[in-house]
């Protein structure tokens, strides 16, 4: 009887979490209406969703146990690649955004061959140093990139049309919000497929015990590079979207530590080895920072991230979503919450 009671309690816990996730999803769908179409609130949540996608992309590599501090390189290359192709050559952003992702993948391939044999802090420091290479090139190639002046007046994302219905993405905060929300949902689905595929299982094995993974035939370097390429691609897509949403890029902005550190912080705080954890952390911590801590301490509001990551490492090393999953007393079958 006691065992049945424990199982029943665990099931109620799972159903409660599922209900909370469903409620959160509907709140995101109705956010423009609930906020009275406030431009400021929608812009904050649009950026939060974009950071959520970067955290999800970072976590594809993080699932192997690697810590990268250099994802701003992929973000910046994707942003500048799409910006230059659309601004100088007149290509549609719908064409240049995927190209920005592939350019970022090329950079990720170079990083992979140079750095992936390193482990732990050595790999993290190597990726951090690598950010300076595309940043310096971009900053000094005035004839192509306009140097430190950056690119202004980039083409916005074109209006999406479906029959008589149209969605003005760049000209409307509501349109930008819903577009990034759709992209975030697509990326959650992609990450779910990856984590439940052979690639995901291989990354888990590498993370838990690399030598044992090699012993059973897993090609460690191959899977590490593959995870880095996929992670770099979606980070580059995020950079390209960012460039066309704000319609301006400059080296100090898109190659800044912000776009390397913040996605990593969200992934660690939410749960590095979970699917939803990094995205949930972004949607909670970034609005909390902007709405509460930024008005209270404009010059030092980002101390929130430092405090949160210290507390997470000390008390919830698996992240809050990973900690919640560990607390569940019932096994979660394939197809339910991750």
N, C-alpha and C positions, 0 to 999 in steps of 0.2 A: 504493500500500500504506500509505503514511504517513497519507493522508487517511482510509482505512478504519480504521486503528488509532485515530485521534483520535475518529472517530465512535463506534467501539465503546467507547472510554473514556467518552465523554459519555453513552452509553446506560447504562453501568454506574452512572455517577453519578446519573442520573435514577432508576434502579431502586432504588438505595440510599436516596435521599431518600424515595421512595414507601414503601419498607419501614419506614423510621424513622417516617413519619407514621402508617402503619397500626399499628405497635407502640405509639406514643403514644396512639392512639385506644383500643386495647384496654386499655391501662393505666388510662386515664380511666374506662372502663366497669367495670373490676374494682377501682378504687381503694378502695371501702368494704371489700371482702374483704381486699385486700392490706394495709390499715392496721388490720385488726382492728376495724373500725367505730369508730375513734377520733373522738369528737365534734369535738375541736379541729382535727384535720387536715382533716376533712370541711368544717368551717366555713371554714377558710382557703381551700380549693380552691373552695368555693361562691362565696366573695367574688371569688376570682381569675377564675372563669368569668363572674361578673357584670361585672367590670371588662373582661374580654375582649369582652363584648357592647357595652359603652360605647365601647371602642376601635374596634370594627368600625363602630359607628354614626358615630363621629367621622370615621372614614376615608372615609365616603361623601362628606362635604364636602371632606375633605382631598385627595381624588382630583382636585379641580379646581385644586389648588395653594394653596387658602386655608388659613390657620392661624387657628383659633378658640380663644380662651381663655375663652369664655363658655358652654360647654355645661352648666355647672352650673345655669344658668337653666332650661334645658329639663328637666334632671334634677329640680330642685326643684319646678317647676310640675307635672310628672307625678306626683311623690311626694305633694305636698299635694293635688292634684286628686283622685287616687284615694283618699287617706286621708280627706278630708272627705266625699266622697260615700258611702263605705262606713261610716264611723264615725258621721256625723251623720244620714244619710238611710237607712242600713241596706241599701244596695244590695250585691249580691254583688261581691266583688273581680274575678270573671271578667268582670263588666260594667264596673266602674270602671277597671280597668287600661287597656283600650283608650281609654276616655274621657280618662284621664290623658295618653296618647300624643297624642290630638287636641288637648288643651289646650296641650301643649308645641308642637305644630305651629302653633297660632295665635300663640304667642309667637315662634316661628321666622319666621313670615310678617312680623311687625312688625319683627323684627331685619333681615330681608331687605330690606324697603323702606327702612329707615333706614341700613343699613350696607353693603349689598353693592356700592355704587358705589365704596367705598373699596378700597384694595389694600394688600397686604403688611402691614407693621407697623401701619398706620393701622386696617386692618380688625381685626387681632388686639386692639389696645387698645380699640377701640370695643366689641367683644364682651365684653371683660373688664369694662368699665364698665357694660355693660348688665345684668350679673348683679345689681348692687346694686338695680335697680329692683324686681323681684319680691321680693327679699330684704327690702327696707325695707317694702314693702307687707305682706308676710307677718308681719314682726316687729311691726308697729304696728296691725294690724287684729285687736285682741284678741277682739272679739265673734265673729269667724268662725274665725280660725286659732289662738286662745289665745296669740297673740304669741310671746314668747321661751320660754314654758313648753313649747310644742310639744304634740303629741297623743300620748297614751299609751294602750296597750291597743287598738291597731288590730286589726281582724279579720285572722286569718291566712288563707292561701290554703286554700280548701276541699279536702277529700279528693277525689282523683280515683278514680272507680270504673269498672271495665271488667269486667262480669259479676261473677264471684266474687272478682276481684282488686281491691284498693284500694291507693292510694298516699297515705299521710299526709304531706302536703308540709310544713306548718308545724310539726307536732308531732314531726317526726323529722329529724335532720340528714341522714340517708340520703335521705329523701324530698325535702328541699330541694335536695340536691346533684344528684340525678337530674333534677329538674324544671328547674333552671337549666342543666344540661348539655344537655337536650333543646332548650331555648330557644336556647342558643348554637349548636347544630347547625342549627337552623332559620334563624337569622340569617346564619350562614355561607353557607347555600344562597341566601338572598335577596341578599346582597352579591355572590355569584358571578353571579347572574342580572343584577344591576344593572351590574356591571363589564363584562359581555359583551354588554350591550344597546346600543342607540343612545345612551342616556343616558351609559353608561360611555365610549363612544367620543367623545362630544361633550365630556365632562369632560376626557378625556385631551388632546383637541385644544386646549381652552381653557388647560389647564395648560402645554402645550408652547409655544404661540404664540397669544395671544388675538387679536391683530390679524388673523393669517392665518385663524383660525377664523371670525371675523366676515366675512372676505372670501369664504369659501366658503359663506356662508349660515347658519352656526350662530348662533342667538340666545343670545348669551353670558349676558345677565342672566336670561333665562328658565331656562336650564339651571342656573345658579348657585343661583337661588332654589329650583328643584325639588330640587336636591341638599341644600340647607339644610333644606327641609321634611321630606324623608325622614330625614335625619340627626337632626333634632329629634324626629320622631315616635318613632324607636326609642330615643333617649336618654330621652324621657319614659316609654316603656314600662319601661325599665331602672329609672328612679326609682320608678315605681309598684310594680314587683316588690320593690325594695329596701324600700319602706315596709311592705309586707305580710309580708316575710320577717323583718324585725327588730321589726315591730309598734310602731314609735315614729318620729316625725319632729319635728325642730325646725329653725328657720331656719339656725343656724350649722352644722348637720350637712349638710343636703341642698343648701344653696347654697354650701358651702365650696369653696375653690380646689382641694381634693383631686379633686373630680369634674369639674373642668375640665382640670387639669394632668395628672393621671395617665393618663387615656385618650390624651391627646395624646402623652405621653412613650412609651407603649407603641406607638402607631402609628408614631412616628418611629423608635424603636429597632427595631421589627420590620420596618418597610418601609411608608412611606406609600402607595405606589402598588401594593401587593400585596393579595391577599385574606386570606391566612392569617397574614401577618407580625404584625399588631397583636394577634391572638388568641394566637399563640404567645408573643409577648413578655410578655403578661399572665400566661400560665400558667407562665412560667419565672421572671420577675422578682419577682412578688408573693410566691409561696411562698418564694423565696430570701430576700427581705427579712424575711418573718415568722418563718421557721424559723432563720435564721442571723444576720442583721444586727440584728434587733430584740432578741434576747437579749444580744448583745454590746454594743449601744449603744442602750438604750431611749429616750434623749432625742434622739438624732440619727440614728436608723437610716435615715431617708429620704434621707440623703446618697447612698445607693446610686443613687437615681434621677438625681440631679444628675451623679454621676460617669459613669453609663452613658450619659446623653444627650450629655455632652461627648465621650466616647470615640467614640460613634456618629457624631457630626457630623464629628469629625476624621478618623476612619479608615474608616468605612462610611456615607457620607452617604445611601446608598440603603437603610439598615437591614440587619440581618443576613440576613433572608429575601430582600430585594432583592439583596444582595451575593451570596448563594448562587445565585440565579437567573442573575445576570450571569455567574457562573463556569461555568455549564453550557455545554457545547460543542455541544449539540444543541438544535434548536428544539423547544419543547414545544407539541404540537398541542392544539387545543381539546378540552376534556374531561379533560385531565390536570391536573397540579399547577399552581397559580397561586402 
